[in-house]
Amino acid sequence: MVLIFWTNEAYLTYDAELDFINKKWSVKELIDFDKLVDNFINTLKTGTLRGKQFLNTNIYSFVISKQTTVYYRVYDLGLKIDILLFWNNKRNPKLLEKFLKSKT
């Protein structure tokens, strides 16, 4: 089984996405988003999901919803994964690139 760890940035940005959804939409969308994240994490644990690779690094992205992409790092032949960040896709992509380059 694959071990999944969350960074502090992952927790903070996940909470920020939940806050954003809660303010803009209903509780139903909040629950739906949480289920999407749970399904994504459970699929990662099986080792079968790989997203788009960032600049030939061990960092990958996966679109959770139209508004949100999750970024994660894969280690130890895929046996360990760090969730790095939940990114609202409407934010400045240059900030994202700077963050990801700092993690390589």
MDAnalysis code that builds the backbone (N, CA, C; Angstrom):
import MDAnalysis as mda
import numpy as np

u = mda.Universe.empty(312, n_residues=104, atom_resindex=np.repeat(np.arange(104), 3), trajectory=True)
u.add_TopologyAttr("name", ["N", "CA", "C"] * 104)
u.add_TopologyAttr("resid", np.arange(1, 105))
u.add_TopologyAttr("resname", ["MET", "VAL", "LEU", "ILE", "PHE", "TRP", "THR", "ASN", "GLU", "ALA", "TYR", "LEU", "THR", "TYR", "ASP", "ALA", "GLU", "LEU", "ASP", "PHE", "ILE", "ASN", "LYS", "LYS", "TRP", "SER", "VAL", "LYS", "GLU", "LEU", "ILE", "ASP", "PHE", "ASP", "LYS", "LEU", "VAL", "ASP", "ASN", "PHE", "ILE", "ASN", "THR", "LEU", "LYS", "THR", "GLY", "THR", "LEU", "ARG", "GLY", "LYS", "GLN", "PHE", "LEU", "ASN", "THR", "ASN", "ILE", "TYR", "SER", "PHE", "VAL", "ILE", "SER", "LYS", "GLN", "THR", "THR", "VAL", "TYR", "TYR", "ARG", "VAL", "TYR", "ASP", "LEU", "GLY", "LEU", "LYS", "ILE", "ASP", "ILE", "LEU", "LEU", "PHE", "TRP", "ASN", "ASN", "LYS", "ARG", "ASN", "PRO", "LYS", "LEU", "LEU", "GLU", "LYS", "PHE", "LEU", "LYS", "SER", "LYS", "THR"])
u.atoms.positions = np.array([
    [0.840, -1.188, 0.000],
    [0.000, 0.000, 0.000],
    [0.883, 1.249, 0.000],
    [0.398, 2.278, -0.664],
    [1.108, 3.544, -0.772],
    [0.810, 4.392, 0.468],
    [1.859, 4.999, 1.019],
    [1.695, 5.910, 2.155],
    [1.469, 7.321, 1.644],
    [0.452, 7.985, 2.177],
    [0.106, 9.346, 1.764],
    [0.321, 10.291, 2.944],
    [1.066, 11.359, 2.707],
    [1.306, 12.389, 3.716],
    [0.866, 13.738, 3.159],
    [0.359, 14.591, 4.030],
    [-0.051, 15.938, 3.642],
    [0.945, 16.943, 4.208],
    [1.390, 17.881, 3.370],
    [2.240, 18.969, 3.848],
    [1.352, 20.022, 4.515],
    [1.998, 20.939, 5.232],
    [1.247, 22.046, 5.830],
    [0.536, 22.861, 4.758],
    [1.211, 23.087, 3.620],
    [0.592, 23.831, 2.526],
    [-0.644, 23.116, 2.003],
    [-0.594, 21.797, 1.971],
    [-1.750, 21.028, 1.506],
    [-2.940, 21.236, 2.435],
    [-2.707, 21.138, 3.739],
    [-3.800, 21.367, 4.690],
    [-4.368, 22.780, 4.560],
    [-3.480, 23.772, 4.484],
    [-3.924, 25.162, 4.397],
    [-4.709, 25.436, 3.116],
    [-4.209, 24.949, 2.000],
    [-4.881, 25.225, 0.732],
    [-6.155, 24.398, 0.573],
    [-6.194, 23.213, 1.170],
    [-7.432, 22.416, 1.178],
    [-8.509, 23.165, 1.962],
    [-8.146, 23.664, 3.133],
    [-9.089, 24.439, 3.940],
    [-9.545, 25.697, 3.201],
    [-8.635, 26.339, 2.486],
    [-8.993, 27.538, 1.728],
    [-9.992, 27.209, 0.620],
    [-9.798, 26.076, -0.036],
    [-10.749, 25.658, -1.073],
    [-12.113, 25.352, -0.466],
    [-12.125, 24.689, 0.689],
    [-13.395, 24.416, 1.368],
    [-14.097, 25.721, 1.736],
    [-13.350, 26.682, 2.246],
    [-13.932, 27.986, 2.587],
    [-14.505, 28.676, 1.347],
    [-13.757, 28.632, 0.264],
    [-14.204, 29.242, -0.984],
    [-15.507, 28.604, -1.468],
    [-15.557, 27.290, -1.471],
    [-16.760, 26.577, -1.911],
    [-17.929, 26.893, -0.988],
    [-17.666, 26.911, 0.304],
    [-18.717, 27.182, 1.282],
    [-19.322, 28.578, 1.097],
    [-18.492, 29.553, 0.750],
    [-18.978, 30.923, 0.567],
    [-19.715, 31.111, -0.757],
    [-19.255, 30.398, -1.786],
    [-19.799, 30.630, -3.116],
    [-20.968, 29.700, -3.461],
    [-20.961, 28.490, -2.942],
    [-21.985, 27.511, -3.284],
    [-22.648, 26.965, -2.031],
    [-23.306, 25.846, -2.202],
    [-24.074, 25.256, -1.095],
    [-23.279, 24.148, -0.401],
    [-23.871, 23.630, 0.655],
    [-23.261, 22.532, 1.401],
    [-23.119, 21.302, 0.502],
    [-24.035, 21.116, -0.428],
    [-23.957, 19.976, -1.345],
    [-22.639, 19.996, -2.123],
    [-22.272, 21.152, -2.659],
    [-21.018, 21.257, -3.412],
    [-19.808, 21.041, -2.509],
    [-19.925, 21.473, -1.276],
    [-18.857, 21.255, -0.299],
    [-18.656, 19.761, -0.059],
    [-19.747, 19.053, 0.133],
    [-19.694, 17.597, 0.338],
    [-19.190, 16.894, -0.914],
    [-19.660, 17.335, -2.078],
    [-19.204, 16.740, -3.345],
    [-17.694, 16.900, -3.527],
    [-17.177, 18.090, -3.219],
    [-15.737, 18.332, -3.342],
    [-14.968, 17.422, -2.384],
    [-15.433, 17.315, -1.158],
    [-14.780, 16.460, -0.173],
    [-14.754, 15.004, -0.645],
    [-15.834, 14.558, -1.275],
    [-15.880, 13.192, -1.814],
    [-14.887, 13.018, -2.962],
    [-14.774, 14.041, -3.826],
    [-13.800, 13.979, -4.920],
    [-12.385, 13.834, -4.375],
    [-12.074, 14.595, -3.339],
    [-10.740, 14.518, -2.730],
    [-10.532, 13.148, -2.098],
    [-11.516, 12.648, -1.365],
    [-11.406, 11.316, -0.758],
    [-11.184, 10.242, -1.822],
    [-11.948, 10.309, -2.911],
    [-11.785, 9.325, -3.992],
    [-10.400, 9.414, -4.611],
    [-9.911, 10.626, -4.805],
    [-8.575, 10.827, -5.353],
    [-7.515, 10.208, -4.433],
    [-7.599, 10.500, -3.134],
    [-6.630, 9.972, -2.166],
    [-6.693, 8.446, -2.131],
    [-7.891, 7.894, -2.128],
    [-8.037, 6.433, -2.113],
    [-7.464, 5.797, -3.372],
    [-7.628, 6.453, -4.500],
    [-7.044, 5.940, -5.737],
    [-5.526, 6.037, -5.693],
    [-4.996, 7.143, -5.164],
    [-3.542, 7.272, -5.011],
    [-2.974, 6.136, -4.163],
    [-3.698, 5.770, -3.110],
    [-3.231, 4.704, -2.213],
    [-3.056, 3.376, -2.936],
    [-3.800, 3.165, -4.010],
    [-3.669, 1.914, -4.760],
    [-2.462, 1.936, -5.683],
    [-1.898, 3.128, -5.897],
    [-0.732, 3.244, -6.770],
    [-1.072, 3.281, -8.242],
    [-2.359, 3.415, -8.579],
    [-2.754, 3.350, -9.989],
    [-2.952, 4.700, -10.656],
    [-2.909, 5.775, -9.894],
    [-3.200, 7.081, -10.470],
    [-1.947, 7.926, -10.578],
    [-1.690, 8.384, -11.758],
    [-0.622, 9.354, -11.994],
    [-1.220, 10.487, -12.791],
    [-0.924, 11.682, -12.402],
    [-1.426, 12.843, -13.122],
    [-0.396, 13.326, -14.121],
    [-0.478, 14.586, -14.435],
    [0.448, 15.226, -15.362],
    [1.737, 15.561, -14.621],
    [2.868, 15.177, -15.194],
    [4.161, 15.408, -14.562],
    [4.614, 16.848, -14.770],
    [5.209, 17.438, -13.727],
    [5.707, 18.806, -13.781],
    [7.200, 18.809, -14.112],
    [7.548, 19.305, -15.298],
    [8.941, 19.510, -15.721],
    [9.886, 18.351, -15.416],
    [9.521, 17.157, -15.762],
    [10.367, 15.979, -15.551],
    [10.851, 15.834, -14.110],
    [9.997, 16.164, -13.161],
    [10.308, 16.005, -11.744],
    [9.441, 14.870, -11.199],
    [9.479, 14.697, -9.889],
    [8.613, 13.697, -9.266],
    [7.328, 14.348, -8.732],
    [7.006, 15.532, -9.269],
    [5.781, 16.244, -8.901],
    [4.753, 16.052, -10.014],
    [3.528, 15.738, -9.594],
    [2.426, 15.497, -10.518],
    [1.228, 16.345, -10.132],
    [0.349, 16.569, -11.106],
    [-0.890, 17.288, -10.834],
    [-2.069, 16.453, -11.306],
    [-3.194, 16.677, -10.642],
    [-4.423, 15.999, -11.031],
    [-5.574, 16.966, -10.804],
    [-6.415, 17.130, -11.815],
    [-7.555, 18.038, -11.718],
    [-8.648, 17.341, -10.919],
    [-8.912, 17.887, -9.725],
    [-9.947, 17.339, -8.838],
    [-11.324, 17.792, -9.317],
    [-11.415, 19.063, -9.675],
    [-12.654, 19.640, -10.184],
    [-12.266, 20.736, -11.175],
    [-13.244, 21.305, -11.829],
    [-12.971, 22.378, -12.787],
    [-12.186, 23.518, -12.141],
    [-12.435, 23.749, -10.864],
    [-11.812, 24.865, -10.163],
    [-10.509, 24.515, -9.453],
    [-10.257, 23.233, -9.184],
    [-9.160, 22.862, -8.288],
    [-8.289, 21.747, -8.857],
    [-6.987, 21.958, -8.733],
    [-5.997, 20.938, -9.100],
    [-5.167, 20.637, -7.863],
    [-4.872, 19.360, -7.663],
    [-4.016, 18.964, -6.545],
    [-2.633, 18.630, -7.102],
    [-1.610, 19.022, -6.355],
    [-0.217, 18.734, -6.721],
    [0.376, 17.838, -5.661],
    [1.122, 16.826, -6.112],
    [1.688, 15.861, -5.182],
    [3.032, 15.356, -5.693],
    [3.845, 14.883, -4.764],
    [5.181, 14.378, -5.073],
    [5.213, 12.879, -4.795],
    [5.833, 12.137, -5.704],
    [5.923, 10.681, -5.592],
    [7.361, 10.294, -5.263],
    [7.525, 9.437, -4.233],
    [8.839, 8.950, -3.786],
    [8.873, 7.430, -3.759],
    [10.064, 6.926, -3.554],
    [10.279, 5.507, -3.262],
    [9.502, 4.591, -4.196],
    [9.736, 4.806, -5.494],
    [9.089, 3.988, -6.522],
    [7.573, 3.988, -6.403],
    [7.021, 5.114, -5.974],
    [5.575, 5.251, -5.867],
    [4.981, 4.751, -4.576],
    [5.813, 4.383, -3.615],
    [5.298, 3.860, -2.349],
    [5.021, 4.947, -1.316],
    [5.496, 6.164, -1.579],
    [5.237, 7.290, -0.680],
    [4.850, 8.495, -1.530],
    [3.780, 9.173, -1.093],
    [3.302, 10.359, -1.806],
    [3.050, 11.470, -0.801],
    [3.553, 12.661, -1.129],
    [3.271, 13.855, -0.337],
    [2.283, 14.712, -1.121],
    [1.145, 15.010, -0.497],
    [0.221, 15.972, -1.084],
    [0.816, 17.350, -0.795],
    [1.097, 18.108, -1.844],
    [1.787, 19.389, -1.695],
    [0.842, 20.572, -1.600],
    [-0.219, 20.559, -2.411],
    [-0.976, 21.789, -2.583],
    [-2.289, 21.524, -3.298],
    [-3.333, 22.220, -2.876],
    [-4.585, 22.296, -3.628],
    [-4.607, 23.687, -4.251],
    [-4.720, 23.749, -5.564],
    [-4.583, 25.013, -6.275],
    [-5.900, 25.396, -6.935],
    [-6.398, 26.597, -6.613],
    [-7.561, 27.128, -7.300],
    [-7.099, 27.564, -8.689],
    [-7.673, 26.984, -9.716],
    [-7.199, 27.184, -11.087],
    [-7.373, 28.602, -11.610],
    [-8.071, 29.450, -10.870],
    [-8.236, 30.841, -11.291],
    [-7.108, 31.741, -10.772],
    [-6.251, 31.186, -9.935],
    [-5.138, 31.979, -9.397],
    [-4.045, 32.147, -10.435],
    [-3.124, 33.040, -10.153],
    [-2.026, 33.367, -11.047],
    [-1.102, 32.147, -11.238],
    [-0.990, 31.640, -12.462],
    [-0.152, 30.455, -12.699],
    [1.336, 30.695, -12.434],
    [1.785, 31.930, -12.496],
    [3.196, 32.213, -12.203],
    [3.510, 31.937, -10.730],
    [2.547, 32.205, -9.851],
    [2.734, 31.880, -8.431],
    [2.834, 30.370, -8.226],
    [2.029, 29.647, -8.951],
    [2.069, 28.183, -8.868],
    [3.412, 27.653, -9.347],
    [3.862, 28.138, -10.474],
    [5.142, 27.681, -11.022],
    [6.286, 27.973, -10.042],
    [6.269, 29.144, -9.450],
    [7.297, 29.505, -8.463],
    [7.259, 28.538, -7.274],
    [6.054, 28.238, -6.782],
    [5.916, 27.301, -5.665],
    [6.449, 25.924, -6.051],
    [6.042, 25.419, -7.204],
    [6.463, 24.074, -7.609],
    [7.967, 23.997, -7.850],
    [8.545, 25.009, -8.427],
    [9.997, 25.012, -8.639],
    [10.750, 25.002, -7.310],
    [10.155, 25.620, -6.279],
    [10.805, 25.610, -4.960],
    [10.752, 24.226, -4.319],
    [9.901, 23.356, -4.815],
    [9.745, 22.010, -4.262],
    [10.537, 20.954, -5.021],
    [11.202, 21.358, -6.102],
    [11.959, 20.369, -6.889],
    [13.379, 20.232, -6.383],
])
